[in-house]
């Protein structure tokens, strides 16, 4: 008599969550406003060397992204649009991710000018339009809005 073992393989469904960088993970607006105060005649302060790499993290952003990484139910990515005024932003954003979230997270960095091209379950972004967000098929969690003014409310919404 032959005995057969039958293994059932459960389909693991993980939520794909994209997190924007500027004004969601890092404080773009504060750095921009400070640069304008220092040099009011400068039209594009974000075009200066070091602008993106020196952005400060938003309160709670680093810990929240680390919670997303640790969650067995989530596949998180950083989805950021490039600044066409600063070709260095591609490199500087990559360096920022390594400095604040670690080298292993750099493989989760996606720099794309049209966020609507990607498929996923959620997009945490401070804008709901302008960089393809309006064509994103999943839920847009509008960071900084009345419903999601900080990472505390976003974490509650995501159950992390």
DSSP file (Angstrom, degrees, kcal/mol; ACC not computed):
  #  RESIDUE AA STRUCTURE BP1 BP2  ACC     N-H-->O    O-->H-N    N-H-->O    O-->H-N    TCO  KAPPA ALPHA  PHI   PSI    X-CA   Y-CA   Z-CA
    1    1 A X              0   0    0      0, 0.0     2,-0.4     0, 0.0     0, 0.0   0.000 360.0 360.0 360.0 131.6    0.0    0.0    0.0
    2    2 A X        -     0   0    0      2,-0.0     2,-0.5     0, 0.0     0, 0.0  -0.796 360.0-151.8 -97.2 134.6    1.4    3.4   -1.0
    3    3 A X        -     0   0    0     -2,-0.4     2,-0.5     2,-0.0     0, 0.0  -0.905  10.9-162.4-104.2 130.5    0.9    6.4    1.2
    4    4 A X        -     0   0    0     -2,-0.5     2,-0.6     2,-0.0    -2,-0.0  -0.918   8.5-148.4-113.2 136.6    0.7    9.8   -0.4
    5    5 A X        -     0   0    0     -2,-0.5     2,-0.6     2,-0.0    -2,-0.0  -0.898  11.7-160.8-100.2 128.6    1.2   13.0    1.4
    6    6 A X        -     0   0    0     -2,-0.6     2,-0.5     2,-0.0    -2,-0.0  -0.944   2.9-160.7-112.8 120.7   -0.8   15.9   -0.1
    7    7 A X        -     0   0    0     -2,-0.6     2,-0.5     2,-0.0    -2,-0.0  -0.856   8.4-146.1-100.2 128.4    0.4   19.3    0.8
    8    8 A X        -     0   0    0     -2,-0.5     2,-0.7     2,-0.0    -2,-0.0  -0.814  10.5-150.5 -92.7 132.2   -2.0   22.1    0.4
    9    9 A X        -     0   0    0     -2,-0.5     2,-0.2     3,-0.0    -2,-0.0  -0.892   8.5-146.8-106.3 113.4   -0.3   25.3   -0.6
   10   10 A X        -     0   0    0     -2,-0.7     2,-0.7     1,-0.1    -2,-0.0  -0.544  19.6-119.4 -76.6 141.3   -2.1   28.4    0.6
   11   11 A X        -     0   0    0     -2,-0.2     2,-0.7     2,-0.0    -1,-0.1  -0.727  24.5-144.1 -82.0 119.7   -1.9   31.4   -1.7
   12   12 A X        -     0   0    0     -2,-0.7     2,-0.7     2,-0.0    -1,-0.0  -0.765  14.4-166.1 -87.9 116.3   -0.2   34.1    0.2
   13   13 A X        -     0   0    0     -2,-0.7     2,-0.4     2,-0.0    -2,-0.0  -0.907   7.0-174.4-107.7 113.3   -1.8   37.5   -0.7
   14   14 A X        -     0   0    0     -2,-0.7     2,-0.3    60,-0.0    60,-0.2  -0.851  26.1-119.1-106.3 141.8    0.3   40.4    0.4
   15   15 A X  E     -a   74   0A   0     58,-2.8    60,-3.4    -2,-0.4     2,-0.7  -0.626  21.2-139.6 -76.0 133.8   -0.9   44.0    0.1
   16   16 A X  E     -a   75   0A   0     -2,-0.3   105,-2.2    58,-0.2   106,-1.9  -0.869  24.5-174.5 -94.2 120.2    1.4   46.1   -2.1
   17   17 A X  E     -ab  76 122A   0     58,-1.6    60,-2.5    -2,-0.7     2,-0.4  -0.971  10.3-159.3-121.6 125.2    1.8   49.5   -0.5
   18   18 A X  E     -ab  77 123A   0    104,-2.7   106,-3.2    -2,-0.5     2,-0.5  -0.850   5.7-161.8-101.6 138.4    3.6   52.4   -2.1
   19   19 A X  E     -ab  78 124A   0     58,-2.4    60,-2.0    -2,-0.4   106,-0.2  -0.983  13.2-136.0-123.6 123.7    4.9   55.2    0.1
   20   20 A X        -     0   0    0    104,-2.8     5,-0.2    -2,-0.5    60,-0.2  -0.323   7.7-149.4 -69.3 157.0    5.9   58.6   -1.4
   21   21 A X  S >>>S+     0   0    0     58,-0.3     5,-2.6     3,-0.2     4,-2.4   0.916  70.6  75.2 -91.0 -64.4    9.1   60.3   -0.3
   22   22 A X  B 345S-e   26   0B   0      1,-0.3   104,-0.3     2,-0.2     5,-0.2  -0.342 121.1  -9.6 -66.1 118.3    8.6   64.1   -0.5
   23   23 A X  T 345S+     0   0    0      3,-3.5    -1,-0.3    -2,-0.3     4,-0.2   0.595 135.5  62.5  67.9  16.2    6.4   65.3    2.3
   24   24 A X  T <45S+     0   0    0     -3,-2.2    -2,-0.2     2,-0.4    -3,-0.2   0.533 123.3   8.2-125.7 -53.9    5.5   61.8    3.4
   25   25 A X  T  <5S+     0   0    0     -4,-2.4    33,-2.6     1,-0.2     2,-0.3   0.786 137.6  28.5 -93.5 -37.0    8.8   60.2    4.4
   26   26 A X  B   <S-eF  22  57B   0     -5,-2.6    -3,-3.5    31,-0.3     2,-1.6  -0.923  84.5-109.7-130.8 154.2   10.9   63.3    4.3
   27   27 A X     >  +     0   0    0     29,-3.5     4,-1.4    -2,-0.3    29,-0.4  -0.573  45.6 157.4 -89.2  81.3   10.2   67.0    4.8
   28   28 A X  H  > S+     0   0    0     -2,-1.6     4,-2.6     2,-0.2    -1,-0.2   0.921  70.8  54.7 -66.1 -47.5   10.5   68.5    1.3
   29   29 A X  H  > S+     0   0    0      1,-0.2     4,-2.7    -3,-0.2     5,-0.2   0.895 107.1  49.0 -60.8 -44.2    8.4   71.6    2.0
   30   30 A X  H  > S+     0   0    0      1,-0.2     4,-2.3     2,-0.2    -1,-0.2   0.928 113.6  46.6 -62.5 -44.5   10.3   72.8    5.0
   31   31 A X  H  X S+     0   0    0     -4,-1.4     4,-2.1     2,-0.2    -2,-0.2   0.893 112.9  50.3 -64.5 -39.3   13.6   72.5    3.2
   32   32 A X  H  X S+     0   0    0     -4,-2.6     4,-2.2     2,-0.2    -2,-0.2   0.937 111.6  47.2 -63.5 -47.6   12.2   74.2    0.1
   33   33 A X  H  X S+     0   0    0     -4,-2.7     4,-2.0     1,-0.2    -2,-0.2   0.886 112.1  50.1 -63.8 -39.8   10.9   77.1    2.2
   34   34 A X  H  X S+     0   0    0     -4,-2.3     4,-1.9    -5,-0.2    -1,-0.2   0.890 110.2  50.5 -65.5 -38.5   14.2   77.5    4.1
   35   35 A X  H  X S+     0   0    0     -4,-2.1     4,-2.3     1,-0.2    -2,-0.2   0.893 109.2  51.0 -66.4 -39.6   16.1   77.5    0.8
   36   36 A X  H  < S+     0   0    0     -4,-2.2    -1,-0.2     1,-0.2    -2,-0.2   0.888 108.6  52.1 -64.6 -39.4   13.8   80.3   -0.6
   37   37 A X  H  < S+     0   0    0     -4,-2.0     3,-0.5     1,-0.2    -1,-0.2   0.904 112.1  46.2 -62.8 -40.7   14.4   82.4    2.6
   38   38 A X  H  < S+     0   0    0     -4,-1.9     2,-0.3     1,-0.3    -2,-0.2   0.893 133.1  15.4 -69.5 -39.8   18.1   82.1    2.1
   39   39 A X    ><  +     0   0    0     -4,-2.3     3,-1.9    -5,-0.1    -1,-0.3  -0.684  67.7 177.4-137.7  80.6   18.1   82.8   -1.6
   40   40 A X  T 3  S+     0   0    0     -3,-0.5    -1,-0.1     1,-0.3    -3,-0.1   0.751  79.2  59.8 -60.0 -26.3   14.8   84.4   -2.6
   41   41 A X  T 3  S+     0   0    0     -5,-0.0     2,-0.5     2,-0.0    -1,-0.3   0.639  78.8 105.6 -78.1 -13.0   15.9   84.9   -6.2
   42   42 A X    <   -     0   0    0     -3,-1.9     3,-0.4    -7,-0.2    -3,-0.1  -0.558  53.8-165.3 -74.2 120.6   16.5   81.2   -6.7
   43   43 A X  S    S+     0   0    0     -2,-0.5     2,-0.4     1,-0.3    -1,-0.2   0.884  81.5  25.2 -74.5 -39.2   13.7   79.8   -8.9
   44   44 A X    >   +     0   0    0      1,-0.1     3,-2.2    41,-0.1    -1,-0.3  -0.721  60.6 170.7-128.5  81.1   14.4   76.1   -8.2
   45   45 A X  G >  S+     0   0    0     -3,-0.4     3,-1.7    -2,-0.4    -1,-0.1   0.803  78.7  67.5 -62.2 -25.7   16.1   75.6   -4.9
   46   46 A X  G 3  S+     0   0    0      1,-0.3    -1,-0.3    -3,-0.1     6,-0.2   0.547  86.8  71.1 -70.3  -4.3   15.5   71.8   -5.2
   47   47 A X  G <  S+     0   0    0     -3,-2.2    -1,-0.3     4,-0.1     2,-0.2   0.523  77.7 104.4 -86.4  -5.1   18.0   72.0   -8.2
   48   48 A X  S X  S-     0   0    0     -3,-1.7     3,-2.0    -4,-0.2     4,-0.3  -0.516  84.7 -97.9 -82.0 143.5   20.9   72.5   -5.9
   49   49 A X  T 3  S+     0   0    0      1,-0.3    -1,-0.1    -2,-0.2    -2,-0.1  -0.329 109.0  19.1 -54.6 131.4   23.4   69.8   -5.0
   50   50 A X  T 3> S+     0   0    0     -4,-0.1     4,-1.4    -3,-0.1    -1,-0.3   0.335  86.2 118.6  91.0  -6.4   22.5   68.2   -1.7
   51   51 A X  T <4 S+     0   0    0     -3,-2.0     3,-0.3     1,-0.2    -2,-0.1   0.959  81.9  33.5 -59.0 -53.8   18.9   69.3   -1.5
   52   52 A X  T >4 S+     0   0    0     -4,-0.3     3,-1.3    -6,-0.2    -1,-0.2   0.871 114.9  55.7 -74.2 -37.4   17.3   65.9   -1.5
   53   53 A X  T 34 S+     0   0    0      1,-0.3    -1,-0.2    43,-0.0    -2,-0.2   0.766 107.9  51.2 -68.0 -22.7   20.0   64.0    0.4
   54   54 A X  T 3< S+     0   0    0     -4,-1.4    -1,-0.3    -3,-0.3    -2,-0.2   0.323  78.3 126.9 -98.3   8.1   19.7   66.5    3.3
   55   55 A X    <   -     0   0    0     -3,-1.3     2,-0.3    -4,-0.1   -27,-0.1  -0.390  59.2-124.4 -65.5 142.2   15.9   66.3    3.8
   56   56 A X        -     0   0    0    -29,-0.4   -29,-3.5     1,-0.1   -25,-0.1  -0.626  27.7-104.4 -86.1 144.9   14.8   65.6    7.3
   57   57 A X  B     -F   26   0B   0     -2,-0.3   -31,-0.3   -31,-0.3     2,-0.2  -0.370  34.2-111.9 -65.4 146.3   12.5   62.7    8.0
   58   58 A X    >>  -     0   0    0    -33,-2.6     3,-2.2     1,-0.1     4,-0.5  -0.541  49.5 -85.2 -72.0 144.5    8.8   63.4    8.8
   59   59 A X  T 34 S+     0   0    0      1,-0.3    92,-0.5    -2,-0.2    -1,-0.1  -0.315 113.5   4.4 -56.2 125.7    7.9   62.6   12.4
   60   60 A X  T 3> S+     0   0    0     91,-0.1     4,-2.0    90,-0.1    -1,-0.3   0.295  99.3 111.1  84.7  -8.2    7.0   58.9   12.6
   61   61 A X  H <> S+     0   0    0     -3,-2.2     4,-2.6     2,-0.2     5,-0.2   0.918  75.1  46.6 -67.6 -45.3    7.9   58.1    9.0
   62   62 A X  H  X S+     0   0    0     -4,-0.5     4,-2.3     1,-0.2    -1,-0.2   0.949 115.5  45.1 -65.1 -49.1   11.0   56.0    9.6
   63   63 A X  H  > S+     0   0    0      1,-0.2     4,-1.8     2,-0.2    -1,-0.2   0.883 113.8  51.4 -61.8 -38.1    9.4   53.8   12.4
   64   64 A X  H  X S+     0   0    0     -4,-2.0     4,-2.0     2,-0.2    -2,-0.2   0.913 109.6  48.0 -67.5 -42.5    6.2   53.4   10.3
   65   65 A X  H  X S+     0   0    0     -4,-2.6     4,-2.3     1,-0.2    -1,-0.2   0.896 110.1  53.2 -65.8 -37.2    8.0   52.3    7.2
   66   66 A X  H  X S+     0   0    0     -4,-2.3     4,-2.0    -5,-0.2    -1,-0.2   0.868 107.0  52.4 -63.6 -35.8   10.0   49.8    9.3
   67   67 A X  H  X S+     0   0    0     -4,-1.8     4,-1.2     2,-0.2    -1,-0.2   0.898 107.8  51.7 -64.8 -40.3    6.7   48.5   10.7
   68   68 A X  H  < S+     0   0    0     -4,-2.0     3,-0.4     1,-0.2     6,-0.3   0.921 109.8  49.1 -61.5 -43.6    5.5   48.0    7.1
   69   69 A X  H  < S+     0   0    0     -4,-2.3    -1,-0.2     1,-0.2    -2,-0.2   0.891 112.0  49.0 -62.1 -40.0    8.7   46.1    6.3
   70   70 A X  H  < S+     0   0    0     -4,-2.0     2,-0.3    -5,-0.2    -1,-0.2   0.687  88.8 101.5 -75.3 -18.0    8.2   43.9    9.3
   71   71 A X    ><  -     0   0    0     -4,-1.2     3,-1.0    -3,-0.4    89,-0.0  -0.505  63.1-151.9 -72.5 129.6    4.6   43.1    8.6
   72   72 A X  T 3  S+     0   0    0     -2,-0.3    -1,-0.2     1,-0.2    -4,-0.1   0.621  94.6  55.8 -73.8 -11.0    4.1   39.7    7.0
   73   73 A X  T 3  S+     0   0    0    -59,-0.1   -58,-2.8    -5,-0.1     2,-0.4   0.407  99.9  69.4 -99.8   1.0    1.0   40.9    5.2
   74   74 A X  E <   -a   15   0A   0     -3,-1.0     2,-0.5    -6,-0.3   -58,-0.2  -0.946  52.2-164.3-129.9 140.8    2.6   43.9    3.4
   75   75 A X  E     -a   16   0A   0    -60,-3.4   -58,-1.6    -2,-0.4     2,-0.2  -0.884  30.2-164.9-116.4  94.3    5.0   44.3    0.6
   76   76 A X  E     +a   17   0A   0     -2,-0.5     2,-0.3    -8,-0.2   -58,-0.2  -0.555  12.1 177.9 -88.4 147.2    6.1   48.0    0.9
   77   77 A X  E     -a   18   0A   0    -60,-2.5   -58,-2.4    -2,-0.2     2,-0.6  -0.968  30.2-123.7-136.6 153.6    7.9   50.1   -1.7
   78   78 A X  E     -ac  19 109A   0     30,-2.9    32,-3.2    -2,-0.3     2,-0.6  -0.903  29.0-171.7 -96.2 122.9    9.0   53.7   -1.8
   79   79 A X  E     + c   0 110A   0    -60,-2.0     2,-0.4    -2,-0.6   -58,-0.3  -0.950  13.9 163.6-120.5 110.2    7.5   55.3   -4.9
   80   80 A X  E     - c   0 111A   0     30,-2.6    32,-2.1    -2,-0.6     2,-0.3  -0.955  32.6-130.3-130.8 145.9    8.8   58.8   -5.6
   81   81 A X        -     0   0    0     -2,-0.4    32,-0.2    30,-0.2   -59,-0.1  -0.693  31.8-116.2 -90.1 146.7    8.7   61.1   -8.6
   82   82 A X        -     0   0    0     -2,-0.3     2,-0.7     1,-0.1     5,-0.1  -0.422  18.2-119.9 -78.5 157.4   11.9   62.7   -9.8
   83   83 A X    >   -     0   0    0      3,-0.4     3,-1.4     1,-0.1     6,-0.3  -0.883  16.8-159.4 -92.6 116.0   12.5   66.4   -9.8
   84   84 A X  T 3  S+     0   0    0     -2,-0.7     3,-0.2     1,-0.3    -1,-0.1   0.700  90.5  63.7 -71.6 -15.4   13.2   67.3  -13.4
   85   85 A X  T 3  S+     0   0    0      1,-0.2     2,-0.4    -3,-0.1    -1,-0.3   0.650 108.2  42.6 -77.3 -14.9   15.0   70.5  -12.1
   86   86 A X    X   -     0   0    0     -3,-1.4     3,-2.1     1,-0.1    -3,-0.4  -0.825  58.4-176.0-136.3  95.9   17.6   68.3  -10.4
   87   87 A X  T >  S+     0   0    0     -2,-0.4     3,-0.7     1,-0.3     4,-0.4   0.706  86.8  66.6 -63.3 -16.8   19.0   65.3  -12.2
   88   88 A X  T 3> S+     0   0    0      1,-0.2     4,-2.9     2,-0.1     3,-0.4   0.628  76.6  86.1 -75.6 -12.8   21.0   64.5   -9.1
   89   89 A X  H <> S+     0   0    0     -3,-2.1     4,-2.9    -6,-0.3     5,-0.3   0.832  80.4  61.3 -61.2 -31.4   17.7   63.8   -7.2
   90   90 A X  H <> S+     0   0    0     -3,-0.7     4,-1.4    -4,-0.3    -1,-0.2   0.948 113.2  35.7 -58.2 -48.3   17.8   60.2   -8.5
   91   91 A X  H  > S+     0   0    0     -3,-0.4     4,-2.5    -4,-0.4    -2,-0.2   0.910 117.4  52.3 -71.5 -43.0   21.1   59.6   -6.7
   92   92 A X  H  X S+     0   0    0     -4,-2.9     4,-2.5     1,-0.2    -2,-0.2   0.875 108.5  50.1 -65.9 -37.2   20.3   61.7   -3.7
   93   93 A X  H  X S+     0   0    0     -4,-2.9     4,-2.3    -5,-0.2    -1,-0.2   0.899 110.6  50.7 -66.3 -38.9   17.0   60.0   -3.0
   94   94 A X  H  X S+     0   0    0     -4,-1.4     4,-2.0    -5,-0.3    -2,-0.2   0.919 111.7  47.2 -62.2 -44.0   18.7   56.6   -3.2
   95   95 A X  H  X S+     0   0    0     -4,-2.5     4,-2.8     2,-0.2    -2,-0.2   0.905 109.4  54.4 -64.8 -41.3   21.3   57.9   -0.7
   96   96 A X  H  X S+     0   0    0     -4,-2.5     4,-2.3     1,-0.2     5,-0.3   0.926 107.2  50.7 -58.0 -45.7   18.6   59.3    1.6
   97   97 A X  H  X>S+     0   0    0     -4,-2.3     4,-2.9     1,-0.2     5,-0.9   0.930 112.1  46.9 -59.8 -45.9   16.9   55.9    1.7
   98   98 A X  H  X5S+     0   0    0     -4,-2.0     4,-1.1     3,-0.2    -1,-0.2   0.923 113.3  48.6 -63.0 -43.4   20.1   54.1    2.6
   99   99 A X  H  <5S+     0   0    0     -4,-2.8    -1,-0.2     1,-0.2    -2,-0.2   0.863 124.8  27.8 -65.2 -36.3   21.0   56.7    5.3
  100  100 A X  H  <5S+     0   0    0     -4,-2.3    -2,-0.2    -5,-0.2    -1,-0.2   0.728 136.5  21.7-101.7 -24.4   17.5   56.6    7.0
  101  101 A X  H  <5S-     0   0    0     -4,-2.9    -3,-0.2    -5,-0.3    -2,-0.1   0.526 109.2-102.8-123.0 -10.7   16.2   53.1    6.3
  102  102 A X    >X< -     0   0    0     -4,-1.1     3,-1.2    -5,-0.9     4,-0.5  -0.028  32.4 -80.0 103.7 154.0   19.2   51.0    5.5
  103  103 A X  G >4 S+     0   0    0      1,-0.3     3,-1.6     2,-0.2     4,-0.4   0.861 122.0  61.7 -57.2 -40.9   20.9   49.6    2.5
  104  104 A X  G >4 S+     0   0    0      1,-0.3     3,-0.7     2,-0.2    -1,-0.3   0.747  98.1  58.5 -63.0 -23.0   18.5   46.6    2.1
  105  105 A X  G X4 S+     0   0    0     -3,-1.2     3,-2.4     1,-0.2    -1,-0.3   0.661  83.4  82.0 -80.6 -15.8   15.6   49.0    1.6
  106  106 A X  G X< S+     0   0    0     -3,-1.6     3,-1.3    -4,-0.5    -1,-0.2   0.786  83.0  62.5 -61.8 -24.6   17.3   50.6   -1.5
  107  107 A X  G <  S+     0   0    0     -3,-0.7    -1,-0.3    -4,-0.4    -2,-0.1   0.493  98.4  57.9 -78.0   0.2   16.0   47.7   -3.5
  108  108 A X  G <  S+     0   0    0     -3,-2.4   -30,-2.9   -31,-0.0     2,-0.5   0.243  81.7 110.0-107.1   9.4   12.4   48.9   -2.6
  109  109 A X  E <   -c   78   0A   0     -3,-1.3     2,-0.5   -32,-0.2   -30,-0.2  -0.774  43.8-177.3 -91.9 123.5   13.0   52.3   -4.1
  110  110 A X  E     -c   79   0A   0    -32,-3.2   -30,-2.6    -2,-0.5     2,-0.6  -0.984   8.3-166.4-120.7 120.7   11.1   53.1   -7.3
  111  111 A X  E     +c   80   0A   0     -2,-0.5     2,-0.4   -32,-0.2   -30,-0.2  -0.931  25.9 153.7-108.5 113.5   11.6   56.5   -9.0
  112  112 A X        -     0   0    0    -32,-2.1     3,-0.2    -2,-0.6    -2,-0.1  -0.998  43.4-148.9-146.0 132.4    8.9   57.0  -11.6
  113  113 A X  S    S+     0   0    0     -2,-0.4     2,-0.5     1,-0.2   -32,-0.1   0.627  94.8  50.2 -78.3 -12.3    7.3   60.2  -13.0
  114  114 A X    >   -     0   0    0      1,-0.1     3,-1.6    18,-0.1    18,-0.3  -0.850  60.7-178.3-129.7  96.7    3.9   58.5  -13.5
  115  115 A X  G >  S+     0   0    0     16,-3.8     3,-1.0    -2,-0.5    17,-0.2   0.672  77.1  72.8 -69.1 -17.2    2.7   56.7  -10.4
  116  116 A X  G 3  S+     0   0    0     15,-0.3    -1,-0.3     1,-0.2    21,-0.2   0.586  82.6  71.1 -73.1  -9.8   -0.4   55.5  -12.2
  117  117 A X  G <  S+     0   0    0     -3,-1.6    -1,-0.2    19,-0.1     2,-0.2   0.708  85.9  81.2 -77.4 -20.0    1.7   53.0  -14.1
  118  118 A X  S <  S-     0   0    0     -3,-1.0    19,-0.4    -4,-0.2     2,-0.4  -0.582  72.6-136.9 -91.8 149.9    2.2   50.8  -11.1
  119  119 A X        +     0   0    0     -2,-0.2     2,-0.3    17,-0.1     3,-0.1  -0.844  43.0 123.2-102.9 140.1   -0.2   48.3   -9.7
  120  120 A X        -     0   0    0     -2,-0.4  -103,-0.2     1,-0.1     3,-0.1  -0.982  61.8-107.8-176.8 177.5   -0.8   48.0   -6.0
  121  121 A X  S    S+     0   0    0   -105,-2.2    18,-2.7    -2,-0.3     2,-0.3   0.835  94.9  14.3 -91.1 -38.3   -3.3   48.1   -3.2
  122  122 A X  E     -bd  17 139A   0   -106,-1.9  -104,-2.7    16,-0.2     2,-0.4  -0.991  52.2-162.3-142.6 147.6   -2.5   51.4   -1.5
  123  123 A X  E     -bd  18 140A   0     16,-2.4    18,-2.7    -2,-0.3     2,-0.8  -0.976  10.5-157.8-128.5 116.1   -0.5   54.6   -2.3
  124  124 A X  E     +bd  19 141A   0   -106,-3.2  -104,-2.8    -2,-0.4     2,-0.3  -0.850  37.0 144.9 -94.9 111.4    0.4   56.8    0.6
  125  125 A X  E     - d   0 142A   0     16,-1.8    18,-2.0    -2,-0.8  -102,-0.1  -0.979  56.8-134.3-148.2 152.2    1.0   60.2   -1.0
  126  126 A X  S    S+     0   0    0   -104,-0.3     2,-0.4    -2,-0.3    16,-0.1   0.538  95.3  56.6 -87.0  -6.5    0.5   63.9   -0.1
  127  127 A X        -     0   0    0      1,-0.1    16,-0.1     4,-0.0     3,-0.1  -0.959  59.1-165.1-122.9 143.2   -1.0   64.5   -3.6
  128  128 A X  S    S+     0   0    0     -2,-0.4     2,-0.3     1,-0.1    -1,-0.1   0.416  78.5  19.0-103.5  -0.9   -3.9   62.7   -5.2
  129  129 A X  S    S+     0   0    0      4,-0.2    -1,-0.1     5,-0.1     0, 0.0  -0.957  87.5  67.7-154.8 167.9   -3.1   64.0   -8.7
  130  130 A X  S    S+     0   0    0     -2,-0.3    -2,-0.0    -3,-0.1    -1,-0.0  -0.059  99.8  51.0 109.5 -32.4   -0.3   65.4  -10.8
  131  131 A X  S    S-     0   0    0    -17,-0.0   -16,-3.8    -4,-0.0   -15,-0.3  -0.131 130.7 -76.3-126.8  34.8    2.1   62.5  -11.1
  132  132 A X  S >  S+     0   0    0    -18,-0.3     3,-2.0   -17,-0.2     4,-0.3   0.405  96.0 125.8  88.2  -1.6   -0.3   59.9  -12.2
  133  133 A X  G >   +     0   0    0      1,-0.3     3,-1.8     2,-0.2    -4,-0.2   0.857  66.9  64.6 -57.9 -34.1   -1.9   59.3   -8.8
  134  134 A X  G 3  S+     0   0    0      1,-0.3    -1,-0.3     3,-0.0    -5,-0.1   0.675 104.2  47.3 -64.7 -15.4   -5.3   60.0  -10.4
  135  135 A X  G <  S+     0   0    0     -3,-2.0     2,-0.3     2,-0.0    -1,-0.3   0.337  80.8 120.9-105.1   4.5   -4.8   56.8  -12.5
  136  136 A X    <   -     0   0    0     -3,-1.8   -20,-0.1    -4,-0.3   -17,-0.1  -0.557  55.0-150.5 -71.0 128.0   -3.7   54.6   -9.6
  137  137 A X  S    S+     0   0    0    -19,-0.4    -1,-0.1    -2,-0.3   -18,-0.1   0.728  71.7  66.0 -75.5 -22.8   -6.1   51.7   -9.3
  138  138 A X  S    S-     0   0    0      1,-0.2     2,-0.3   -16,-0.0   -16,-0.2  -0.051 101.3 -64.3 -87.2-167.3   -5.7   51.1   -5.6
  139  139 A X  E     -d  122   0A   0    -18,-2.7   -16,-2.4     2,-0.0     2,-0.6  -0.612  42.0-142.6 -80.6 135.1   -6.6   53.3   -2.6
  140  140 A X  E     -d  123   0A   0     -2,-0.3     2,-0.8   -18,-0.2   -16,-0.2  -0.900   7.1-159.3 -98.4 120.8   -4.9   56.6   -2.2
  141  141 A X  E     -d  124   0A   0    -18,-2.7   -16,-1.8    -2,-0.6     2,-1.1  -0.879  17.1-143.6 -97.8 104.3   -4.2   57.4    1.4
  142  142 A X  E >   -d  125   0A   0     -2,-0.8     3,-1.7   -18,-0.2     6,-0.4  -0.571  12.5-147.5 -80.6  99.7   -3.7   61.2    1.3
  143  143 A X  T 3  S+     0   0    0    -18,-2.0     6,-0.2    -2,-1.1     3,-0.1  -0.426  81.8  23.1 -67.1 135.2   -1.0   61.9    3.8
  144  144 A X  T 3  S+     0   0    0      4,-3.1     5,-0.3     1,-0.3    -1,-0.2   0.391  96.7 123.4  89.2  -3.0   -1.4   65.3    5.5
  145  145 A X  S <  S-     0   0    0     -3,-1.7    -1,-0.3     3,-0.7     5,-0.0  -0.204  82.2 -94.7 -80.4 177.4   -5.2   65.4    4.8
  146  146 A X  S >  S+     0   0    0      1,-0.2     3,-0.5     2,-0.2    -1,-0.1   0.896 127.5  43.5 -59.5 -41.6   -7.9   65.8    7.4
  147  147 A X  T 3  S+     0   0    0      1,-0.2    -1,-0.2    -5,-0.1     2,-0.1   0.817 128.7  26.6 -75.0 -30.7   -8.3   62.0    7.6
  148  148 A X  T 3   +     0   0    0     -6,-0.4    -4,-3.1     1,-0.1    -3,-0.7  -0.523  67.5 152.1-132.7  65.5   -4.6   61.2    7.6
  149  149 A X  S <  S+     0   0    0     -3,-0.5     2,-0.3    -5,-0.3    -1,-0.1   0.715  71.5   6.7 -71.6 -19.4   -2.8   64.2    9.1
  150  150 A X  S  > S-     0   0    0     -3,-0.1     4,-1.6    -5,-0.0     3,-0.5  -0.908  85.2 -90.7-150.9 176.1    0.2   62.2   10.4
  151  151 A X  H  > S+     0   0    0    -92,-0.5     4,-3.0    -2,-0.3     5,-0.2   0.767 116.1  69.4 -65.8 -24.5    1.7   58.7   10.4
  152  152 A X  H  > S+     0   0    0      1,-0.2     4,-1.7     2,-0.2    -1,-0.2   0.938 104.8  39.8 -58.8 -46.7   -0.3   57.9   13.6
  153  153 A X  H  > S+     0   0    0     -3,-0.5     4,-2.2     2,-0.2    -1,-0.2   0.853 114.7  53.1 -72.4 -35.2   -3.6   57.9   11.6
  154  154 A X  H  X S+     0   0    0     -4,-1.6     4,-2.3     2,-0.2    -2,-0.2   0.937 108.7  49.8 -64.2 -45.7   -2.0   56.2    8.6
  155  155 A X  H  X>S+     0   0    0     -4,-3.0     5,-2.3     1,-0.2     4,-0.8   0.894 110.4  50.3 -60.0 -40.6   -0.7   53.4   10.8
  156  156 A X  H ><5S+     0   0    0     -4,-1.7     3,-0.7    -5,-0.2    -1,-0.2   0.923 110.7  49.1 -63.6 -43.5   -4.1   52.9   12.4
  157  157 A X  H 3<5S+     0   0    0     -4,-2.2    -2,-0.2     1,-0.2    -1,-0.2   0.869 115.2  44.1 -62.8 -37.8   -5.7   52.7    8.9
  158  158 A X  H 3<5S-     0   0    0     -4,-2.3    -1,-0.2    -5,-0.1    -2,-0.2   0.522 108.6-125.4 -84.7  -6.4   -3.1   50.2    7.8
  159  159 A X  T <<5       0   0    0     -4,-0.8    -3,-0.2    -3,-0.7    -4,-0.1   0.911 360.0 360.0  59.8  45.2   -3.4   48.2   11.1
  160  160 A X      <       0   0    0     -5,-2.3    -4,-0.2    -6,-0.1    -5,-0.1   0.372 360.0 360.0-119.4 360.0    0.3   48.3   11.8
